């Protein structure tokens, strides 16, 4: 039995941490399967995942091979059974779309040839530039249903709880991604008709006539008007098309789930994969959340999963990963945990030309941050490479193979197509084994937070479908895109993390905004913000909330209509703005509580009339106000930074403290480049998580809520290293009061550690004796046994403490 309870994955009554590796059985010879499974197990994983490519299993309509009778490597049942024989869970990803560099994204060629009406059109009737299809086209759904009937006949009897090991089923893959990246909103006649019907359910006749000055009943007229919209309604179309697509995707997911359940797949969670990271950054990832959050929050039994493609985790992008995990959590239902379904783990050599070269810390750091933030399942993608076989059907496309990456696939994977381990494997293995050594603890732990939340607005990322000839929507979207991330992430979020703040995220669009739950809110804000959210923020401030607004004070709603609800509540008027010019380099000068800072160049600032607010930033030459602290109601307070200010960590720390939020876990190293957070469970057991993002060693003292941790000892953290250090953690009769070393194994009579220091200290409360060893000394302090390692971690980092 698999349950999703309290942000945990509970299997047969026990919360589990699932560490999974993606192995594409169809890209391996059958005799290679066991070797790759052995390497996956040696890495510490307890589960295997794989796409199931429709293209391979039904290359000719009605001719299925799921048992290997045409190719031994297509024996899906045999592969799943072999994984179960190896004591591994299985996570199945049957599409219909799978991407995975497959031709047609894994959909058979015959679907496109037989049903040309399901191939979308874009703006102005242009042909689609990707191999996407109309998800809700009747003929596509009929073909997909037949595919599900065949593949679920293999899956259903192998589900956990029904005699097998399958613990989850993914429905399709990266839904809406192809349409987004190509700005092609699937405008088949079927989609446009469905959209018109949705508009009719959403608005009354008078509203529709005001928004859309054409006939939604006339098929030809509406097709032309929506594919080639007039400027007068492009902003309305941007809004409505985005909302419609969320609803459309949710219906598609529900349809696939109904098919799976019809064919016997019940009792396991259904997963929806979210796309969006790119170029090693997360700026566009929330577009995927915006597109799909209605799909996986529409009913119980769904889980969402991230695509994590950040390459190296560094000072430039670590806040991106922290934020996107937070944004996913912000839209989740209360019981839904975080998972990652494509967790990049290789060396970055995607072009097979050694142009990508990740540090060995890449997968380690991302694993540590995701686990600290509550991820309960990670699927390392791609764990093993393989071979793209030639199809029996001649494609006439230059190679006739199933994928477009050539013969070899997965050049960057920790296990090469030929089965060799690359340089990233040992460090990834170390990270996985470290997590699995304490999996029972991590499976129920939650991140500790500091009373400040980062605002998430899904509609700020509903920007995937834009009519390219519209100046009206271009102006709106350029301003939103300039403010929704970038400075808000690069300056404010990074500054908050470097100042030691462990913050949550909150969906201020769809969820309640309560000062009791989120006493302080950090908001990256654009000139455009819906009236409903502006009103919610005004009410939040009136109720005593604290707001740190970075960006612009909004003056319009999301369709460009004047709206100053928040501005009015703050008592602040916007009188204009200042921008860089060809020969103009505006500077910001701090005053009041922010005084003492050097002038800072900025490329943009709003000119504010502060009302009764306290001014703390002005433009140097004009004296125009761009930073104001305002009081709202009896106890509400807002600090507004309406300029592109620089990365001043102490400024954000001071601002948040003035609003009432203090960082609970801090350190004293002045070089920054350190990420810290902590997790705990209901018993008060804790892990302190520390990452040194820089390529040089650092020394630091960690302080938790004003108390020096680890007996007041300074810690040394190595170049590009990460630690997960226990505090107050019990294993049987032993309780680790604290340790400067990581736990890597727990047995009945011993606990093993990875040493991290020149002289590690492990404080243990136990009634048993600690066996003598040449590796450590044992001292007694107030009933606590202090184990002091005689090993220097750089010489030998393994230590086992034996109990007798």
ABEGO torsion letter per residue (X at the ends): XBBBBGGBBBBGGBBBBBBBBBBBAAABBAAAAAAAAAAAAAAGBABBBBBBBAAAABABBGBBBAAGAABAAABAAAAAAAAAAAGBBBBBBAOABAEGGBBGGGBBAAAAAABAAABBBBBGGBBBABABBBAABAAAAAAAAAAAAAAAAAAAAABBGAGBABABBBBEBGBGAAAAAAGBAGBBAAAAAAAAAAAAAABBAAAAAAABBBBAABAAAAAAAAABBBAAAAAAAAAAAAAAAAAAAAAAAAAAAAAAAAAGBBGBBBBBBBBGBBGGBAAAAAAAAAAAAAAAAABBGBBBBBBBBAEBBBAAAAAAAAAAAAAAAAABBAABBBBBABBBABAGBAAGAGABBBBAAAAAAAAAAAAAAGBABBBBOBABBBBBBBBABBAGAGAGBABAAEABBGAABABBAAGBBBAAAAAAAAAAAAAAAAAAAAAABBBBBAGBBBBBBAAAABAABBBAABAAAAAAAAAAAAAABEAAAAAAAAAAAAAGBBBBBBBAAABBBBAAABABBBBBBBABBBAAAAAAAAAAAAAGBBBBBBEBBBABBAAGBBBAAAAAAAGBBBAEBBBBBAABBBBBBBBEAABGBBBBBBABBBBBBAEABBBABBBAAAGBBABBBBBBEAABBBBBBBBBBBBBAAAAAAAAAAAGBBBABBBABAAEGBBBBBBBBAAGBBBBBBBBABABBBBBBBBBGGBBBGGGBBBBBBBGBBBBBBBGBBBEABBBABBABBBABBBAABBBBBBABABBBBBBBBABBBBBBAABBBBBBGGBBBBBBABBAAABABBBBBBX
